[in-house]
Amino acid sequence: MQKGHEAIVWFNEVTKNDIPLVGGKGANLGEMTNAGIPVPPGYIVTANAYFDFINSSNLHPAISKALESLDINDSKQLSVVANIVKEMILSTPMPPGLATQIKTAYKKMGQGLVAVRSSATAEDLPEASFAGQQSTYLNIEGGDEVVVAVQKCWASLFEARAIYYRVQQNFDHLQVGIAVPVQKMVQSQASGVCFTIEPITSDPTKIVIEAIYGLGEGLVSGEITPDLYILDKEGPAVLSRTISHQERRLVRKNGNSTSGAEDESGNNYWQPVPSTKQEQQKITEDDIITLAKLAMLIENHYKGPQDIEWAKEENEIYIVQSRPVTALKDASELEPEIDAPIMLQGAAASPGLATGGVKILQDPSEIDLVLPGDILVAEMTTPDFVPAMKRAAAIVTNRGGRTSHAAIVSRELGIPCVVGTGEATKVLKNDQMITVDGTHGKVYNGKVTRNVKTSNIASIVREAIRTKTRVYVNLAQPELADKVAARNVDGVGLLRAEFIFSQIGKHPRYMIEMGQQEEYIQQVYAGVLSFAKAFYPRPVVYRTNDFKTNEYRDLLGGDKYEGQEENPMLGYRGVSRYIKDIEVFKMEIEAIKRVRKDYPNVYVMLPFVRTVDELVKVKRILEDEGLKRGPDFKLWMMVEVPSNIFLIDKFIDAGIDGISIGSNDLTQLILGVDRDSEMLRETFDERNEAVLVALEKAVTTAARRGITASICGQAPSVYPELTEKLVSWGITSVSVSPDMIGTTREIIAKAEAKLKIK
C-alpha cells in the first residue's frame, strides 16, 4: 500500500516493507497482523510524526549542535549531553493536531491499558540489534497519558546508550527516526522468547523456547532465569527441557494489586510465586507445541530465522513481536569443550573463549572500571552497560537466559558470554584471572586452553610445522578475523562476501533507489577491512558476492528486483549477474579498491564463471574500474562448473592468476547430485572417479601453465588420500574452515613427507 505523510497508521495498514515509516518493530507487528498471526491489536505513531515534530519545533539545529563535539568514550560528558537533548524534546509542546490524532486512535482502539513502545527506523534490521536502547512504557491508560508516553519514547532516542551505539555503528543521529507502536496490553500469566534456530550452534532443525511466569520484562531484563525447551522441528517434538526455580514474577499493576516490590519503572510489581509452583514447568506441553508451530509459521513467512517474543493470557498465546536472529555463529567454527575443573556454570549465551581479569560491577555508574581485556561480571546487564561491554573480553552474569540483554549484545559484539550462573558476583573476586567458555557456558579459574582431540595434533602445533603446500582458511565473520589470524595459517583462501551483504540487510538496488550507495560501499569496505588488516601481509582472497535470487529476495526491497526461480542454484548468480547489473558490481569493486589503498593483500576471486566470454567481460569491468592484474593484485577464478574443466586452458588464456576449486558445486554438477539430498548422500563423493579426473586436470593444468591452484571445503581434511593426490598433482594451497586448520596441516605434512616434497 502506498503511503503519504500519515502520522497514525493501524497495524493492518503496514507490512515489513514499511520500516522507514514505522520502524522495525512496527513493520513486524503489521506484517504479522496481516499474516493472520495472533498479535494484540494497536496502531503506530509514525516516524513522519517524529520528524515533523523535530523540524517544526526547530529542534534539528539545536540537537545537532549539542552532539557536535561529543566524545562518546567520556561517560560523564555523554550522560550530560544525552540529558540536555532529552530535555529539549520533552520540554517542547507536541503539536495540538498530532496530540488529538493520538488520543482519537486510542479511543477508537477501545482505550484501556496499553503498551507504548519505541520502534527506531533502523531497529531490528539484520545488521544491528538495538536491544532495548529506546524506552517502553507499560500499563498506560488515558489519552493524555498516551500522548506523554509517545513524547518520552521520542526523547529516549537520545539516551546515552543509544547515542553511543549509533556512533559505533556509523548511524547519523538525525537520520535515524523513531515510530511509536501503541498496543493493547497482555496480562501475561507466562511469557518468553522463541528462536527458530539454535542460536549458539546455528542448528536450523531446532527450536529454542524460553519461558517464565509473569511479564516478559522479567526475562529480557535478565532478572529471571527461564525454563529452556529445545524442540526438533520434525513433529515438532520436545528433545529436552530445563526447568528453572522461580520465586517471583513481574505482574501488571491494577487497583486490586497486592503487596509487592515495584520494578524500576513503577508500572509493575514483583509478586511471590506460590511455593508449589516455583519448581514447576512454566507452560504446558500443548503450549510448547503451539508455540513451536507458530514459530515455524512465522519463520516460513519471513523466510529466515526469527527471534520471537510471546505471551500467554487466559489460555491464549499471543505473539508480541518477531525479528530476524542477529549475529549468528557458524557451527563449523565452534571448538570442543575444555577438559578442566569447572568454577561456574550457566547458559551458553555467546560462543568463544576469553581469558582476563575480573571486574565486578554493582551498578552502571561503575562502567569506567572496565578496561580493555577485562571480564565484566555483574548481576545482569542493561543497555547502560554497553560502553563497558565493548571494552570487555567476555561477560558473565548471575541472572538471565539466552535472550537477556547480556546475551543479545555479546553475540553482536562477538565476545564470549555466560549468563544465569547464579553466583558469579559472590564466587569471583576483582582482578582474579578466569577463562570464559561462551560456547559451553562454563567459567574456569586461571588461564586454560582447549584440548583438541585430534591424532598427534598437539605435537604438530608445538613444533609449529611448516608445509610447502599452503594452508588457507575459509572465513565469513569479521569478529573471527583477529582470532584466526593468530593461528598457524597462511592467509584467507576464501573470504565469503555473503555474510557481509546479509548483515547490510538491504537489496543493493533498493539502496541505489534510496540514494544510499555510499552507505552500501562503506559497509562492504568495513567488512572486508577487518580481514585485510588482521591477516596483513598474508593474502586475503575475497570472493565477490554470490547471492542467489532467493537470497537477494530475502533482503529489504528484494521482492521488487528479484524474480522467482525454480532452481536458484543454477540461476541468475555469479559473474552472469555482474555483467547484467554493472552498477551494483561497481559499488562492490569500489569498496575493494578502498580497502586495497591501505591493504594491498586483498585479491579478488570470481564465482560461478560459466563461459570464457563471461570471464573476458567481467575482467574488462574490473580493469575499467581500476582493478588490473599486476604484481600486487591477483585475480582468481572459482572452478565449480564443468565448463571450467573442459576449457581450462582457454579460461587461463583469458588472463587469471589462480584457480580455487569449489569441490561441492563441482561434484554436484559433474555427478548430477543435489549435495543436500539425504537419499543421495552416499553418491555425493569427491573421490568419485569422474570428479577425480576433473580435479587432476584442473590442478595439473594450473601447474603446467604456472598459475596457483587451491581447493575450498573440508574434503581434503576428511579424505587424507584425496589430499595426497592433490599435493602430488601440484596443488599450491588448501583452504579449510578454522576448526580444520591443524588437521589439514598434519595431513599435508604427512603427504609431503611420503612424496618427499620439500
N, C-alpha and C positions, 0 to 999 in steps of 0.2 A: 504494500500500500504506500503510495506517495504521500509524504507528509510535508506540511508547510512550516509554520513557525509556532506550533502549538505549545502552550505552557503546560497543559494537562492532557495525558493520554491514558486510556484504560489498558490493562494487561492484554486483553484480547485484540488490541489495535496495533500491537508491535510484535516483532519477531527478532531472531538472532542477528538479523541484518541491520538493526536499528541501534547499534552500540553508540554511534556519535550522538544520538538523540537521548537515549535513556540509560547509557552505561551498560556494563557487562551484566550486572545483577538484574537490572530492569529488563534488558533484552532477553535474558534467560527465563525470567518469570513469564514474559509474554509468549515466548516460544513454547514453553511447557503448557501454558494455558491453552494455546491453540492446538497443541498435540493431544489434548484430552487427558493430560496428566493431572492428578488431584492436587491443585495448588490453591491455598487460601486466596480469596479474591482481593483486588485492590486496584489502585491507579498510581500514576507516576507523575511527579512534578519534573518536567524535562530539563535537560541541560540548557535548552534555549532560555528557559526562565532564569536560570542562574546567570548565564552570560548577559542577558538583558539587564538584570539587577546590577551586575558589576559595571557594565558600560553606562547605563542611565544614571547611576549614582556617582559616576566619575571616580570610581574606586581603582580602576585599572592603573593609572599612573602612580597613585599613592602606594598600591601594593608592590608594583614594580620597583619603586624607589626604596621601599623598606627592605626588599630582598637583594638589592643590587650588590652590596659588598659583604654579604653574609658568608662567614666561614662555617660550614656545617659541622666541622670537626671540633669547633669550640662549643661545647654543650650548653654553656651558660648563655652565650650570645644567641644560639639557636632558639633556646627557650624564650628569651626576651622578645626576639623578632616575631616568633610564632604568636605570642600573646598579643603583640601590637596589631598584627594583621587580623587575627580573630576578632579583636575588639572593634576594628574598623567595620567589619562585616556585621557584627551583632548590634552595633550602635546606629547603623544606618537603617531607617524605616523601610520595610518592604512596600513596594508599590501597592496601593489600595486595591486596584483591579485584580492583581495576582492573588492577593490575600483572599479576596472574595471568591475567586475561582477555586482555590484550595478548599475553602470551607463548604462551598456548594457541592464539590465532588465528595467530600467526607460525608455530607448529609445524604447524598444520593446512594452512597455505599451502604447506608444503614446505620451509620455512626457506631457507637460502642468503642471498645478498646482496640487500638491499632498499634502496629509496629511502624515506626518511621525510620527508614534505613537509607544509608548512603550508597550511591552507585556511581563511582568515578568513571568517566568515559574511557579511561584506559584500564579499568579494573577487570579482573577475571579473564584477561586475554592470555593465550598460551605463553607469551613471553614474560609475564610478570604476575606475581602473587602479592596483592596489596595487603592481604592478611590482617584485616581489621584496622587499617590505618585511619579510616574515617568513622564517624560515630554512628551508633544505632540507638534509638530511643524507644523503649518498650512501654506498653500499658498507657499509651497516650489516649486521653479521652476529652472530647470537646473540640470544636472547630478552631477556636483561638489557640488552644494548646498545640494543635497540629501545625498551625502556621509558625508558631515559635520553634517547634522542633525542626521544621524544614530549614529555617534560617540557621539553627545550630548545626545542622548537617553541612550546610554551605560553609560555615566557619571552620568546621572540622577538616576541610580540605587543606587547611594550613596549620594542622597540628605539627609540632616539631618533628615527630617521626615521619609524617607524610612529606614534609619539605625535604628531610634528609634522604628519604628513599627516592624521590623524584630526581634529585641532583645525581645520586648514584646511578640511576637508570637513564640519565640524559633526557628526561621529560621536561618540557617547557612548562613552568608553573601556571602560566596564564593561558596555555593551550589545552591543559587538562581541565575538563569541565566536570560537573557533578550533577547527577539527577537524583531524585529522592522518591523511591517507591513508598507508598503508604498502603499497608496491608493488614487485613483482619488478623488479630492475634489468635494464636492457637494456645490453649492452656494445656501444655504438654504433660501427660502422665509419664511419658517416656520420650526420649529424643536421641538423636545421634547423627552419625555420618556414615555414608556408604561409598566405598571405592569400587568401581567396576574393573579394576586391575589391581593386583597385589602391588602396592606402591614401593616396596623395598626391592623385590626381585623382578618387578615388572612382568609378572606372570599374567597374561591376558585371559587365562582359563579360570581364574579365581575371582571371587567377590569377597570383599572385606567389609564387615559391618561392625560399627561401634555403637553401644547403647548405654544410656544412663537413665536413672529416674529423674523426672523434672525437666526444667527448661534446658535447651541446648547450650545456653551461655555457660553453664557449668562445665561442659565438655570443651568447647572451643577455647575458653579462657585457661584451661588446664587445671581448674580447681578439682575436678573429679576424674579419677582413673576409670575408664569404661570397661564394660564387658566387650569381648572381642570374639566375633563369629567369623569363621572362614568357610566359604562355600565353593563347591565346584559348580560352574555354570551348567554343566550337564545335569539335568534334573529339574531345577537346581537342588543340590544336596549339601547338607552341612557336613564339613570334613572335620572341624574341630571347634571347640568353644572354650573360652577362658572367662570364668565368672569372677568379677571383682567385688570386693566388700565395699558397700556404700552406706555411710552413716547419715548423710544429709542430702537434701535435694533443694534445688532452687525452684521456687514457685511464684506465681504471679500474685501481686498484691491485690486485695479487694477489701470491701468494707467489713467482711467477716474474718479477716486474716487472724490466725492465732499468733501466739508469741513466737518470736524467732528473730535471728540477726539479719539485718538488711544487707544486701550486696552493696558494692561501691556506688552503684547508680541510684540506689534508694527506690527503684521501681519494683524490685522483687525482694523476697526474703528467703532465708535459709530455714528449712523445716526439717526436723529429725525424721529419718526413715524408720518405720516400726522395726523393732529388733528381729521380728520373724521374717522380714523381707530383705534384710541387709545382705544376706549371703545368697539370695535367690537370683535366678536369671531375670533380666530386666524386661524382656518381651517374650511372647510365646513363640512356639515353633511355627505356628501359622503366620505370625507377624514376620518372622525371619524370611520365610519363603515368599510372602507377599512383597516384602521389600526387595528381595533379590530379583523377582520378576519385573517389578517396576524399574529397578536399576538397569536391567538388560534392555527394557523398552526405551529408556532414556538414552542409553549408550548407542543403541541402533539408530535412534532418531538423530543424534548429533554426530554419528559415525566416528566416534573416538572415545577413549577412556574418560570417565566422569567422576568428579568429586561431588557427592550429593548430600545435602542436609535434609533431614526428615524429622517429623514429629508425629506423635500418636495422641489423639484426643477422642474419648468416647468410642474406643474400638475402631476408629478410622485412622488410616495412615495418610499423612499429608506430606508433600514434597515442598520444602521451603525454598530451596534453590539448587541449581546444578551448574557446575563449571568444569572446564577441561582440567584434567590432572596435570599439574606442572612439575617440571624438574624431575622427570623420571630417570632412573638409573638403568643402564643396560645390565641385565643379569649376568651376561658373559664377562663383565668387568668386575664382578664381585670376587672376594677372596675367601679362602677357607677359614674355619674357626681357629682361634688361638688355643694352644694347649698350655694353660697356666691357671693358678688358683684365682677364682673369681672373687672380687671385692664387693661389687654391687651388681645387681641385675635388674633390668627394666624392659621396656618395649623398644625394639629396634626402630628408630624413627627416621634416621638418615644414614645411609651406609658410608663406610670409610673407616680409617684408623688414624688416630692422632694421639700424640704424647705431649704433655705440657704441665705447667704448674697450675694448681687450683686457685681460683678466685671466687669466693662465695659472696654473692650479692643478696642482701636482705631487701633491697629497695632500688627502684630505677635511678634514684638520686646518686647511687654509688657506681654508675656505669663507667666513670672515668678511671676506676681502679683496674679495669681490664685492659691489659696491654696486648699487643700483637703476639700470638702464640700461646696465650693463656687458655686454660679450660674454664669456661664460665659455668658456675654451679649455682642454682637458685631453686627456690620452692617451685616456681614456674616462671615463665617469661611472659611479658606483654609487649605490645608494639614499642613502648618506650625503651625497651632493652636493645632495639635493633642496632644502634651505633656500636654498642659493645659486642654484639653478636658478629658484626662484620669484622671485628678485630680478633675474635676468639678462634682457636684452632678446633674446638669442639664444644658441645653443650651437653650438660647433664642436669636433669630436673627431678624433684621429688614426685611431682604430680603430672598428670596429663597422659594423653594417648597419642596415637599416630596422626591425629588431626588437630592437636593443640597448636598454639602459636609457635612454640619452640620447634615442633616437627615441621610445620609448613615452611617457616623461614629457613631452617637449617637445610632442608632439601634444596631450596632455591640457591642458597649460598654455596652448596656443595660441601658442607662440613659435617663430620660425624655428629650424631645426636642420639642420646639415650634418655627416654622420658619414663616417668612413673616408677622411679627406683624406690620411692617411699621414704628414704632416709639419707640421701646424698649430703644434705647440708649438715647432718649430725655426724655421719661417719667420716666425711672428708675434712681436711684442715687446710687453711690457706697456705699456699706455696708448696703443698705436697705434690710430688710428681706422680701423675697417673697416666694410664693409657685408656682411651675410649674406643671401643669397637662398636660403631654405629650399625654395622651390618648384622651383628648378632645380639645387640642390646646388652653388652657387658662392659664392666669397668674393672681394670686391673691396677694393682699397686705398682708404681715404678714404670720403667720403660720395658715393654715386651714387644716381640715381633711375631709374625705368623710363622707357623711350621708348615711349609708347603710339602705335602706328602706325595712327592714325585720321585721316582727312582733316581738316585745319585744327584738330584738337583742341587742339594745343599753344597756338596763338594765342588760342583761345577761353578756355582755362583762365587764360592770362596776363592776359587782360583782365577776368577774374572776371565773366563775363557774367551778367546777371540777366534773368529772364523773368517775365512776368505769370503764366503758367501754371506752377504749382509742380512741381518735380521731387522726388519722394519715392523712397525706397529700400525694397526688399523684403529683410528680414533674418530670420535664424533663430538664428545662432550668437552667443552673448554675447561671445566673445572678439573679434569683429569690430566691436563697438559703438563703441568709442573711435576706432578707426582710420577707420571710415566717417563717423563724426560730424564728423571734422575736415575733411571734404571739402565741396565746394560743393553741398550737398543741403539741402532744406527740411524734412526730417523723415522719419519712417518711415511709409510708406503701407501696409505690410503686415508686421506682426510675426507670423510663423508660430509658433503655440504648440506645434506638433507636436514640434519639436526638443527643447523643454524637457521635454515629457512622455515622450519616448523616453529622455531622459537619466535621468529618475526611474526608469524601467525596471520599475515595478510597476503592475498594474492598480489604478485608484483604488478599486474595490470591494474588492479584496484588502486594500488599505491600511486601509480602513474596518473590515474584519473583524479586522485585526490591531491596531486601535486606533492607527493611525499617521496620523490625519487632520492633526495639527499638522505632522508631518514633510512631508506632501504639500503643505500650504499654504505652508510655509516655502520649499520647493524651487521652487515656481511663483513665489512672491514674489521670491526671489533671482534667478531667471532674467529676469523682466521688469524688475526694478530696474536691472540693468546697462544696459539700453537707455534707460530713462526718464532715468537720471542722465546718461548720455553725451550725449543729444540735448536735454536741458532747455535752454531752454523750448520748443523746437520740438516739434510734435506727434508722438506715437508711437501709431499705430493698431494696437491689439492684436486680432488675430483669434482669437476663442475657439476652443478645441480642436476640430478637425475630423477626428480619427482615425476611420477606418472600422473595421468589425468585425474584419476580418483583421489590421489593425494593432494593435487592442486585444488580440486573441488572442495576439499575439507577446509581450506583456508578462507578467511574472511573475504567475501566478494567473489569467491571461486566459482560459484554457480553461474555467474554472468559470463565467464570467459571460457569455461571448460565444458565440453560435450560429454555425453555418456559413451563409454567404450566397453564392448563385450569382453575384451581381453587387454587391459591396460599394460600388462607385461610386454606385449608385442605392439603397443600402440604408439601414440604421439609422445615420445620421450627421447632423451639423449640429444645427440647432435642434430637430429631432424628438427627438433624444436628450436634450437638456437638459430638455424638458418631461416626459419619462417617467422620467428619473433626476435628479430635482431635487437630491438630496443631494450628488451628485458636482459638479453645476454650481455649487452654493452654495460649495463649497470653492474652486473657481476664482475665483468672484466675491470671496470673502474675501481672496484673495491680491492681486487687483487693487485692492481698497479699501485694503489696507495700503500698496501702492506709492503710491497717489494721496494719501495723507496728507502725504507729502513732495514728491511729483512729480505735480501735477495735470495734467501734459501727456499723460497716458496716457488714450486713448479706447478704446472697445470697438467691434468690428465683428463682426456675426453672420454665420456662413457657412451656405450651403445652406438658405435660408428658402423652403420650398415654398408656404406659404399665408399669407394675411393673418392668419388666425386664429392660426397659429403665432407670428407676429411679436407679436401682441397678448399672447399668453400669456407669451412669454419676456420681454417688456418688463415685465409685471406682476411676474415673479420678480425681475428686476433692481431694480425700484423698491422692492419689499418688503425687499430686502437692502441698500437704501441707495444704489443707483446710479441716480439720476434725472437726466434731461436738464436742462441748465442752461447758464449762461454758461461754466462751466469743465469741463463734461462733455458730450462729444458721442457720439452713438450712430449708427454707420454700419451699413449692410446690404450684404452682397455681392450683386451682381446676376449670377447664374450659372445660374438656372433660367428657362426660357421664361415661366413664370407671372409672374415678376418684371417682364417686359417688358409682357405683356398687361394686367396690373393695376397698373402702376407708380404711377398716381395713388392707388389705394387703399392701397398699401403706404406711400406718403408720408403719406397721411391718418392712418395708424395712429400716426405720430409718429417720424420719424427725421431726423437732421441731415445725412446724406450717404449716398451710394452709392459702391461701388467695383466696377467691372465685372470679374468673373473671366472674362476672354476665352477661356481654354482650355476651361473647363467649358461656358460658354455656346455656343461654337462647336460643341463636341461634341454638345450636346443639340439644338441647332437643326438641324444637318445630319445627325444620327443617325450620326456617325462616331466610332469609337474613336480618340481622339487618339494612342494608342500604336501604331496599326496601320501596319505598313510598307506594306501593299498599298493603303491609302487615304491615304497621306501627301500626295499631291498634291490630294486632295479637301478635306483639312482646311486651311482658309484663312480667316483673319478678314476678308479682303477680299471674301468671297463676298457677293453682293447681299443674301441673306436676313439674314446676320449684320450687314451694314452698316445695314440698316433697323432692326434691333433696337438697335444701338449708338446710332444717331441718336435713336431715340425715348427711350432711357434718358437720354442727355445733355441733349437739348433739354427734356425734361420736368423734369429736375432744375433746369435753369437757369430755366425758367418758374416753378417752384414755390419758387425761392430756397434750394435746398439745394446742398451741394457734390457734385461728381461726379469720380470718379477712375477709373483703369483699372490693373489689375495685369498683369504679364507683360512680355515683350520685344517684342510685336507693334508697339507704337508706335516702337520703335527700329529694328526690322527693316524696317518699311514706312513710309518718310517720308510717302507720300501719305495713309496712314491717320492719321498724327499730325496732318497738316494739316487733315484732315476733323474730327478730334476737337476741335482748337483752334477751328476755325470754328463748330462746334456749341455751343461754350461750356464745354468740359471745364475744370475748375479745377485738376486735378493729374494727373500721370502717375507711376506708381510702377514702378521697374525694379530689376534686380539691380545690385549695386555696380559691376560691370565696365562697365555701360552708362550710368552717370550722365553722363559727359561727352558721349558720343554723343547721348544723348537731349536734353540741354540744347542742343546745337548744332542738332538737328533742330527743336526747338520754337522756338528763336530765329529760324531761317530762316522757319518757318511764320508766326510772329507778324509778322515783317518784311513778308512777302508780303501778309498780310491787314491790314497797317497797324494792328496791335493794340499799344497802348502801356500 
